[in-house]
Amino acid sequence: MGFLKVSEMKSFVSREIEKYVLNGGFLFAMCAATDTYDISLAAVGIDICESMFDGDPADKQAQQKLDFSHTFAFKNFELNVDPYAYEFSNIDVTDTRKVLRDNDFFTLFDFSAKWDPIPTMLCQNHRNLIKGFMGQTTAYRKDVLKPSSLVMGENKSASEARYIHGEKGKGFWTFYGGHDPEDYRHLVGDPPTDLSLFPNSPGYRLILNNVLFPAAKKKKRKT
C-alpha cells in the first residue's frame, strides 16, 4: 500500500479518522479501538513499535515525545512499552481494577434534552444502572481524561469512566469500554453472542443509540 512499515500505515489510518471527525463526522468506538486511536494520534511521527512488530526498535524517548494535542479523549497517559504485555497504556483499568463480577455495574448520567440533546440521545435507556463487561480495554482511568471529555457512564466507587463523549472540530466521538455487553469476559475465538437472546439488553441499547445517532435531525421550529 505504499508504506514502508505496517505501523506507518496504521498511523495514517488514525489521522484519516481524525480528519473525518474534524470535518463533521461521527466516530463510535468500543474496547481497544478507543484508547489505541488516541495513542496513535499522540505518537504521530514517533516509533512506538518494537522490532517484532515493525522490524526495528521503538524510540527509547517515545513517552517524552508524545503530543496529546491531537487526541480525542485522553491526556498525560503512559505507554506500556512491554511488547509481551496485553495492554497498550495506563488509560485502561483492566489489569488494575479491583471490581468483582457481581459488583460490576456502571451508572448512566441524566442529561437535559433541552440543554444537552446529544448526550440525552446517547444515554436513552430503560435502565440507568448497566451491568459491566470486560474487554481488552474495559474502562478508563478518570485522571487521564481531557477536561473536554464528557463522562456519560461511570463506576463512581472504582473511579472508572465507561462511556464518554466529546466534540472535535465539526464532529463528535463516543467511546464505550468493554467488548460485549452480554458476554462478561469474551475471549478471542469465542463464538459470537446470539443477539436474539437479549432483545432488551441495556448494554446493547447504548450501541444502538450510537448507530442511530447520525440519522437524528433538528426539526425547524414554527416560531
Backbone as CSV, one residue per row, in Angstrom:
resi,resn,N_x,N_y,N_z,CA_x,CA_y,CA_z,C_x,C_y,C_z
1,MET,0.819,-1.225,0.000,0.000,0.000,0.000,0.848,1.268,0.000
2,GLY,2.138,1.101,-0.252,2.994,2.273,-0.367,3.648,2.718,0.923
3,PHE,3.482,1.962,2.008,4.103,2.310,3.282,5.296,1.397,3.535
4,LEU,6.302,1.913,4.202,7.483,1.113,4.496,7.235,0.141,5.634
5,LYS,6.330,0.515,6.569,6.052,-0.322,7.730,4.550,-0.336,8.017
6,VAL,4.078,-1.424,8.600,2.670,-1.522,8.985,2.307,-0.411,9.973
7,SER,3.231,-0.094,10.889,2.951,0.940,11.890,2.694,2.293,11.233
8,GLU,3.394,2.586,10.127,3.177,3.851,9.423,1.796,3.868,8.760
9,MET,1.362,2.726,8.240,0.039,2.632,7.642,-1.040,2.861,8.702
10,LYS,-0.871,2.231,9.866,-1.870,2.380,10.932,-1.922,3.816,11.437
11,SER,-0.788,4.472,11.508,-0.753,5.872,11.916,-1.498,6.742,10.911
12,PHE,-1.318,6.456,9.634,-2.012,7.197,8.581,-3.527,6.998,8.695
13,VAL,-3.950,5.760,8.945,-5.386,5.480,9.095,-5.972,6.264,10.272
14,SER,-5.248,6.312,11.382,-5.720,7.074,12.545,-5.894,8.550,12.213
15,ARG,-4.961,9.089,11.459,-5.058,10.510,11.091,-6.214,10.756,10.121
16,GLU,-6.497,9.789,9.256,-7.646,9.923,8.353,-8.954,9.893,9.139
17,ILE,-9.015,9.072,10.187,-10.196,9.038,11.050,-10.347,10.374,11.770
18,GLU,-9.219,10.924,12.229,-9.264,12.237,12.888,-9.792,13.294,11.920
19,LYS,-9.326,13.286,10.673,-9.796,14.258,9.682,-11.297,14.113,9.437
20,TYR,-11.757,12.855,9.394,-13.179,12.588,9.193,-14.025,13.257,10.279
21,VAL,-13.588,13.138,11.526,-14.318,13.761,12.629,-14.185,15.281,12.572
22,LEU,-12.992,15.781,12.337,-12.780,17.224,12.261,-13.677,17.875,11.213
23,ASN,-13.957,17.144,10.145,-14.773,17.671,9.049,-16.269,17.440,9.244
24,GLY,-16.657,16.943,10.430,-18.084,16.815,10.717,-18.586,15.402,10.890
25,GLY,-17.702,14.416,10.879,-18.120,13.023,11.017,-18.354,12.636,12.466
26,PHE,-18.992,11.476,12.651,-19.242,10.938,13.990,-18.512,9.603,14.132
27,LEU,-17.699,9.486,15.168,-16.931,8.271,15.433,-17.474,7.583,16.679
28,PHE,-17.859,6.318,16.537,-18.219,5.492,17.691,-17.247,4.329,17.747
29,ALA,-16.628,4.109,18.898,-15.653,3.031,19.042,-15.829,2.354,20.392
30,MET,-15.463,1.061,20.423,-15.528,0.296,21.664,-14.204,-0.410,21.916
31,CYS,-14.026,-0.850,23.149,-12.916,-1.709,23.554,-11.573,-1.068,23.165
32,ALA,-10.653,-1.836,22.613,-9.316,-1.320,22.329,-9.281,-0.367,21.146
33,ALA,-10.382,-0.248,20.408,-10.423,0.748,19.327,-10.458,2.159,19.877
34,THR,-10.718,2.309,21.173,-10.842,3.648,21.757,-9.486,4.218,22.155
35,ASP,-8.827,3.601,23.103,-7.553,4.152,23.586,-6.450,4.059,22.545
36,THR,-6.487,3.045,21.663,-5.417,2.914,20.678,-5.475,4.018,19.620
37,TYR,-6.673,4.549,19.326,-6.757,5.711,18.429,-5.961,6.868,19.025
38,ASP,-6.215,7.148,20.308,-5.547,8.287,20.940,-4.051,8.065,21.090
39,ILE,-3.648,6.838,21.403,-2.221,6.551,21.489,-1.556,6.801,20.141
40,SER,-2.193,6.341,19.074,-1.637,6.537,17.734,-1.554,8.016,17.377
41,LEU,-2.596,8.779,17.700,-2.603,10.206,17.371,-1.558,10.971,18.173
42,ALA,-1.332,10.566,19.410,-0.316,11.233,20.233,1.091,10.874,19.771
43,ALA,1.217,9.747,19.047,2.539,9.248,18.668,2.838,9.434,17.186
44,VAL,2.157,10.343,16.511,2.429,10.586,15.093,3.905,10.976,14.914
45,GLY,4.585,10.271,14.028,5.998,10.548,13.773,6.949,9.941,14.775
46,ILE,6.414,9.165,15.742,7.250,8.534,16.766,7.122,7.024,16.621
47,ASP,8.221,6.307,16.654,8.188,4.851,16.554,7.932,4.264,17.944
48,ILE,6.721,3.761,18.170,6.386,3.175,19.470,6.273,1.648,19.376
49,CYS,6.653,1.075,18.221,6.543,-0.367,17.998,7.909,-1.039,18.117
50,GLU,7.964,-2.129,18.875,9.209,-2.871,18.989,9.470,-3.690,17.716
51,SER,10.671,-4.250,17.624,11.149,-4.853,16.375,10.293,-6.013,15.890
52,MET,9.662,-6.773,16.799,8.845,-7.905,16.353,7.587,-7.454,15.619
53,PHE,7.248,-6.162,15.738,6.073,-5.641,15.062,6.400,-4.924,13.764
54,ASP,7.547,-4.227,13.728,7.828,-3.443,12.514,9.270,-3.529,12.037
55,GLY,10.061,-4.427,12.635,11.392,-4.684,12.097,12.511,-3.847,12.664
56,ASP,12.185,-2.838,13.499,13.242,-2.048,14.121,12.805,-1.643,15.529
57,PRO,13.746,-1.248,16.388,13.400,-0.951,17.785,12.516,0.292,17.917
58,ALA,11.777,0.343,19.019,10.985,1.529,19.336,11.899,2.660,19.800
59,ASP,11.415,3.881,19.657,12.142,5.063,20.126,12.185,5.036,21.653
60,LYS,13.374,5.051,22.233,13.504,4.987,23.692,12.961,6.248,24.377
61,GLN,12.821,7.319,23.617,12.280,8.569,24.173,10.814,8.778,23.762
62,ALA,10.149,7.710,23.360,8.782,7.830,22.844,7.841,8.494,23.847
63,GLN,7.901,8.098,25.102,6.989,8.655,26.113,7.134,10.170,26.214
64,GLN,8.372,10.645,26.235,8.615,12.077,26.380,8.194,12.864,25.137
65,LYS,8.109,12.200,23.996,7.791,12.884,22.743,6.296,12.901,22.414
66,LEU,5.461,12.221,23.194,4.029,12.159,22.888,3.420,13.558,22.862
67,ASP,2.542,13.786,21.890,1.846,15.069,21.746,0.351,14.813,21.930
68,PHE,-0.210,15.259,23.058,-1.602,14.975,23.388,-2.585,15.970,22.769
69,SER,-2.086,16.917,21.996,-2.978,17.938,21.436,-3.909,17.380,20.365
70,HIS,-3.557,16.253,19.760,-4.382,15.691,18.695,-5.344,14.600,19.177
71,THR,-5.242,14.193,20.436,-6.060,13.080,20.909,-7.525,13.486,21.062
72,PHE,-8.401,12.495,21.011,-9.823,12.734,21.200,-10.163,12.919,22.674
73,ALA,-9.777,11.957,23.505,-10.315,11.878,24.860,-9.292,11.937,25.980
74,PHE,-8.043,11.511,25.734,-7.116,11.260,26.824,-5.869,12.136,26.754
75,LYS,-5.261,12.361,27.922,-4.046,13.171,28.025,-3.134,12.568,29.095
76,ASN,-1.874,12.896,28.991,-0.878,12.561,30.025,-0.864,11.078,30.409
77,PHE,-1.200,10.218,29.466,-1.154,8.792,29.760,0.259,8.258,29.533
78,GLU,0.535,7.093,30.099,1.848,6.475,29.975,1.738,5.208,29.129
79,LEU,2.631,5.072,28.165,2.638,3.895,27.311,3.093,2.661,28.088
80,ASN,2.548,1.522,27.734,3.086,0.259,28.226,4.006,-0.275,27.123
81,VAL,5.276,-0.192,27.331,6.246,-0.492,26.273,6.660,-1.957,26.242
82,ASP,6.111,-2.774,27.138,6.440,-4.203,27.144,5.727,-4.880,25.974
83,PRO,6.448,-5.368,24.970,5.790,-5.954,23.794,5.040,-7.235,24.101
84,TYR,5.290,-7.838,25.263,4.620,-9.082,25.630,3.417,-8.841,26.544
85,ALA,3.174,-7.599,26.928,2.038,-7.271,27.797,0.780,-7.075,26.955
86,TYR,-0.325,-7.592,27.454,-1.600,-7.481,26.746,-2.267,-6.155,27.123
87,GLU,-1.549,-5.090,26.941,-2.013,-3.755,27.322,-1.208,-2.728,26.556
88,PHE,-1.809,-1.558,26.303,-1.148,-0.537,25.499,-0.669,0.658,26.323
89,SER,-1.399,0.990,27.382,-1.063,2.157,28.191,-1.798,2.061,29.521
90,ASN,-1.657,3.095,30.344,-2.372,3.102,31.618,-3.736,3.788,31.512
91,ILE,-4.217,4.027,30.303,-5.586,4.542,30.131,-6.581,3.513,30.640
92,ASP,-6.365,2.256,30.275,-7.281,1.169,30.597,-7.073,0.681,32.023
93,VAL,-8.165,0.222,32.663,-8.104,-0.232,34.055,-8.159,-1.754,34.189
94,THR,-8.178,-2.488,33.068,-8.401,-3.932,33.121,-7.477,-4.642,34.102
95,ASP,-6.185,-4.327,34.077,-5.210,-5.054,34.904,-5.091,-4.522,36.322
96,THR,-5.707,-3.386,36.605,-5.536,-2.776,37.928,-6.825,-2.700,38.732
97,ARG,-7.968,-2.900,38.084,-9.250,-2.741,38.794,-9.460,-3.856,39.811
98,LYS,-10.163,-3.514,40.886,-10.488,-4.473,41.941,-12.005,-4.547,42.083
99,VAL,-12.659,-4.824,40.973,-14.113,-4.894,40.931,-14.529,-6.335,40.679
100,LEU,-15.283,-6.914,41.607,-15.773,-8.269,41.432,-16.909,-8.296,40.420
101,ARG,-17.050,-9.417,39.733,-18.074,-9.526,38.691,-19.470,-9.203,39.228
102,ASP,-19.792,-9.691,40.426,-21.129,-9.462,40.983,-21.381,-7.997,41.312
103,ASN,-20.306,-7.225,41.458,-20.437,-5.801,41.785,-20.095,-4.894,40.615
104,ASP,-19.970,-5.477,39.429,-19.510,-4.714,38.261,-20.712,-4.092,37.540
105,PHE,-20.966,-2.829,37.848,-22.037,-2.074,37.217,-21.539,-0.657,36.942
106,PHE,-22.183,0.013,36.009,-21.910,1.439,35.836,-23.233,2.177,35.665
107,THR,-23.214,3.451,36.024,-24.422,4.259,36.053,-24.389,5.294,34.938
108,LEU,-25.506,5.429,34.243,-25.642,6.462,33.219,-26.047,7.781,33.857
109,PHE,-25.540,8.873,33.333,-25.910,10.193,33.819,-27.224,10.638,33.190
110,ASP,-27.952,11.471,33.908,-29.169,12.088,33.369,-28.806,13.435,32.770
111,PHE,-29.254,13.676,31.548,-28.995,14.947,30.880,-30.310,15.604,30.489
112,SER,-30.278,16.911,30.356,-31.458,17.674,29.956,-31.587,17.661,28.442
113,ALA,-32.738,17.208,27.940,-32.967,17.182,26.490,-32.941,18.584,25.905
114,LYS,-33.268,19.578,26.733,-33.285,20.962,26.258,-31.869,21.510,26.118
115,TRP,-31.023,21.244,27.108,-29.691,21.848,27.123,-28.608,20.919,26.580
116,ASP,-28.805,19.605,26.685,-27.800,18.634,26.239,-28.460,17.565,25.375
117,PRO,-28.942,17.939,24.190,-29.711,16.983,23.377,-28.917,15.764,22.920
118,ILE,-27.631,15.949,22.589,-26.851,14.819,22.082,-26.556,13.801,23.186
119,PRO,-25.999,14.205,24.343,-25.821,13.220,25.417,-27.134,12.577,25.846
120,THR,-28.229,13.330,25.790,-29.536,12.768,26.133,-29.888,11.625,25.193
121,MET,-29.681,11.837,23.895,-29.964,10.776,22.916,-29.055,9.568,23.128
122,LEU,-27.787,9.820,23.380,-26.824,8.730,23.507,-27.023,7.923,24.785
123,CYS,-27.701,8.513,25.774,-27.916,7.820,27.051,-29.342,7.295,27.213
124,GLN,-30.185,7.462,26.195,-31.549,6.949,26.296,-31.517,5.461,26.601
125,ASN,-32.266,5.037,27.618,-32.260,3.640,28.001,-33.425,3.367,28.946
126,HIS,-33.778,2.097,29.084,-34.831,1.732,30.029,-34.253,1.458,31.412
127,ARG,-32.929,1.528,31.547,-32.268,1.410,32.838,-31.118,2.401,32.888
128,ASN,-30.826,2.899,34.074,-29.641,3.756,34.189,-28.504,3.056,34.917
129,LEU,-28.760,1.842,35.410,-27.705,1.025,36.014,-27.441,-0.151,35.073
130,ILE,-26.239,-0.173,34.472,-25.904,-1.141,33.447,-24.852,-2.113,33.987
131,LYS,-25.045,-3.402,33.756,-24.039,-4.358,34.229,-22.764,-4.227,33.401
132,GLY,-21.629,-4.338,34.088,-20.346,-4.169,33.423,-19.956,-5.388,32.608
133,PHE,-18.945,-5.225,31.772,-18.415,-6.308,30.958,-16.992,-5.931,30.570
134,MET,-16.166,-6.936,30.394,-14.747,-6.682,30.187,-14.373,-6.668,28.709
135,GLY,-13.170,-6.221,28.435,-12.635,-6.196,27.090,-11.130,-6.020,27.172
136,GLN,-10.466,-5.984,26.031,-9.038,-5.675,26.072,-8.852,-4.284,26.665
137,THR,-9.810,-3.395,26.384,-9.937,-2.129,27.110,-11.301,-2.147,27.779
138,THR,-11.332,-2.189,29.102,-12.585,-2.352,29.841,-13.203,-1.014,30.211
139,ALA,-12.421,-0.125,30.779,-12.901,1.201,31.192,-11.685,2.120,31.318
140,TYR,-11.957,3.395,31.614,-10.895,4.400,31.539,-10.635,5.054,32.894
141,ARG,-9.357,5.247,33.201,-8.989,5.994,34.405,-9.399,7.444,34.228
142,LYS,-10.078,7.975,35.204,-10.597,9.342,35.083,-9.482,10.383,35.065
143,ASP,-8.346,10.076,35.699,-7.309,11.097,35.802,-6.545,11.316,34.500
144,VAL,-6.819,10.514,33.457,-6.178,10.762,32.159,-7.189,11.287,31.131
145,LEU,-8.395,11.601,31.577,-9.386,12.177,30.678,-9.114,13.662,30.460
146,LYS,-9.281,14.124,29.237,-9.202,15.560,28.967,-10.407,16.260,29.592
147,PRO,-10.268,17.539,29.977,-11.415,18.277,30.525,-12.594,18.329,29.556
148,SER,-12.321,18.212,28.265,-13.376,18.273,27.256,-14.123,16.954,27.088
149,SER,-13.652,15.892,27.732,-14.302,14.586,27.629,-15.479,14.521,28.608
150,LEU,-16.667,14.309,28.095,-17.875,14.236,28.911,-18.117,12.796,29.340
151,VAL,-18.135,12.552,30.641,-18.425,11.220,31.153,-19.938,11.019,31.172
152,MET,-20.425,10.013,30.436,-21.860,9.723,30.381,-22.220,8.474,31.182
153,GLY,-21.215,7.643,31.506,-21.434,6.460,32.321,-20.192,6.158,33.131
154,GLU,-20.371,5.848,34.412,-19.211,5.645,35.274,-19.487,4.615,36.359
155,ASN,-18.420,4.009,36.843,-18.430,3.264,38.089,-17.758,4.184,39.094
156,LYS,-18.561,4.942,39.820,-18.024,6.006,40.667,-17.134,5.463,41.770
157,SER,-17.539,4.362,42.400,-16.765,3.836,43.520,-15.384,3.364,43.092
158,ALA,-15.261,2.920,41.836,-13.970,2.467,41.322,-13.229,3.560,40.570
159,SER,-13.831,4.742,40.463,-13.255,5.877,39.740,-12.965,5.515,38.278
160,GLU,-13.925,4.799,37.666,-13.798,4.386,36.277,-14.829,5.103,35.408
161,ALA,-14.401,5.615,34.272,-15.319,6.113,33.253,-15.522,5.004,32.231
162,ARG,-16.778,4.724,31.892,-17.078,3.612,30.985,-17.595,4.083,29.629
163,TYR,-18.270,5.220,29.627,-18.982,5.681,28.434,-18.751,7.181,28.338
164,ILE,-17.989,7.632,27.328,-17.577,9.031,27.265,-17.840,9.600,25.870
165,HIS,-17.911,10.916,25.803,-18.307,11.576,24.555,-17.626,12.933,24.468
166,GLY,-17.469,13.429,23.252,-16.893,14.755,23.093,-17.012,15.260,21.666
167,GLU,-16.588,16.497,21.481,-16.570,17.135,20.172,-15.127,17.319,19.725
168,LYS,-14.929,17.284,18.415,-13.602,17.563,17.850,-13.826,18.202,16.493
169,GLY,-13.367,19.436,16.354,-13.637,20.160,15.115,-15.129,20.333,14.916
170,LYS,-15.634,19.903,13.760,-17.058,19.989,13.466,-17.808,18.706,13.814
171,GLY,-17.087,17.706,14.319,-17.707,16.409,14.541,-17.761,15.984,15.993
172,PHE,-18.132,14.709,16.190,-18.332,14.157,17.529,-17.709,12.767,17.606
173,TRP,-17.433,12.335,18.817,-16.951,10.979,19.057,-17.582,10.429,20.334
174,THR,-17.735,9.115,20.392,-18.184,8.434,21.607,-17.347,7.179,21.785
175,PHE,-16.811,6.983,22.996,-16.029,5.799,23.331,-16.768,4.999,24.408
176,TYR,-16.815,3.685,24.228,-17.547,2.782,25.119,-16.601,1.655,25.483
177,GLY,-16.245,1.532,26.762,-15.314,0.499,27.197,-15.943,-0.879,27.235
178,GLY,-15.123,-1.911,27.034,-15.614,-3.280,27.061,-15.899,-3.817,25.671
179,HIS,-16.084,-5.145,25.583,-16.219,-5.792,24.282,-17.654,-6.193,23.953
180,ASP,-18.299,-6.950,24.830,-19.640,-7.473,24.545,-20.507,-7.328,25.796
181,PRO,-21.525,-6.473,25.758,-22.349,-6.226,26.948,-23.037,-7.464,27.513
182,GLU,-23.197,-8.516,26.722,-23.876,-9.720,27.224,-22.944,-10.925,27.317
183,ASP,-21.645,-10.680,27.290,-20.655,-11.737,27.499,-19.556,-11.128,28.350
184,TYR,-19.602,-11.395,29.647,-18.771,-10.644,30.598,-17.289,-10.679,30.259
185,ARG,-16.786,-11.851,29.884,-15.361,-11.969,29.566,-15.225,-12.666,28.217
186,HIS,-15.476,-11.952,27.147,-15.428,-12.530,25.807,-13.975,-12.680,25.375
187,LEU,-13.554,-13.908,25.121,-12.163,-14.184,24.770,-12.015,-14.349,23.261
188,VAL,-10.789,-14.160,22.779,-10.501,-14.347,21.360,-10.857,-15.778,20.966
189,GLY,-11.645,-15.924,19.907,-12.035,-17.250,19.445,-13.367,-17.718,19.980
190,ASP,-13.921,-17.007,20.973,-15.243,-17.375,21.480,-16.294,-17.155,20.399
191,PRO,-17.355,-17.984,20.380,-18.408,-17.780,19.377,-19.132,-16.467,19.607
192,PRO,-19.668,-15.858,18.547,-20.403,-14.603,18.714,-21.663,-14.811,19.548
193,THR,-22.054,-13.778,20.257,-23.257,-13.831,21.076,-24.501,-13.852,20.188
194,ASP,-25.482,-14.667,20.561,-26.765,-14.714,19.848,-27.601,-13.527,20.315
195,LEU,-27.664,-12.477,19.487,-28.336,-11.245,19.890,-29.817,-11.460,20.160
196,SER,-30.420,-12.467,19.523,-31.857,-12.703,19.709,-32.191,-13.113,21.138
197,LEU,-31.195,-13.551,21.892,-31.426,-13.951,23.281,-31.489,-12.752,24.218
198,PHE,-31.123,-11.578,23.719,-31.062,-10.386,24.580,-31.767,-9.202,23.913
199,PRO,-33.075,-9.330,23.657,-33.773,-8.265,22.922,-33.910,-6.965,23.701
200,ASN,-33.743,-7.021,25.025,-33.910,-5.826,25.845,-32.643,-5.462,26.611
201,SER,-31.493,-5.786,26.035,-30.221,-5.532,26.703,-29.932,-4.036,26.812
202,PRO,-29.819,-3.503,28.030,-29.476,-2.075,28.174,-28.065,-1.757,27.687
203,GLY,-27.161,-2.752,27.753,-25.804,-2.539,27.249,-25.773,-2.411,25.748
204,TYR,-26.544,-3.253,25.042,-26.646,-3.153,23.585,-27.402,-1.891,23.174
205,ARG,-28.320,-1.449,24.024,-29.096,-0.249,23.685,-28.178,0.951,23.484
206,LEU,-27.110,1.053,24.261,-26.180,2.168,24.102,-25.481,2.101,22.745
207,ILE,-25.165,0.879,22.292,-24.578,0.728,20.958,-25.574,1.191,19.903
208,LEU,-26.830,0.753,20.048,-27.865,1.130,19.092,-28.054,2.645,19.057
209,ASN,-28.000,3.297,20.219,-28.125,4.755,20.250,-27.087,5.414,19.354
210,ASN,-25.873,4.890,19.391,-24.794,5.470,18.589,-24.924,5.140,17.113
211,VAL,-25.470,3.957,16.809,-25.698,3.602,15.410,-26.761,4.524,14.797
212,LEU,-27.788,4.850,15.585,-28.896,5.667,15.080,-28.629,7.167,15.175
213,PHE,-27.676,7.563,16.014,-27.431,8.985,16.259,-27.191,9.814,14.992
214,PRO,-26.399,9.341,14.032,-26.162,10.173,12.841,-27.424,10.472,12.035
215,ALA,-28.495,9.682,12.234,-29.732,9.919,11.492,-30.602,10.983,12.141
216,ALA,-30.253,11.402,13.351,-31.065,12.406,14.056,-30.909,13.772,13.392
217,LYS,-32.017,14.466,13.245,-32.015,15.791,12.633,-32.844,16.753,13.471
218,LYS,-32.420,17.996,13.485,-33.179,19.006,14.222,-34.414,19.397,13.419
219,LYS,-35.539,19.515,14.113,-36.755,19.978,13.450,-36.778,21.503,13.437
220,LYS,-37.204,22.060,12.329,-37.332,23.513,12.254,-38.543,23.961,13.079
221,ARG,-38.324,24.950,13.915,-39.393,25.474,14.748,-40.287,26.415,13.929
222,LYS,-41.560,26.436,14.253,-42.501,27.291,13.529,-42.351,28.745,13.958
223,THR,-41.825,28.949,15.166,-41.684,30.326,15.649,-40.212,30.674,15.795
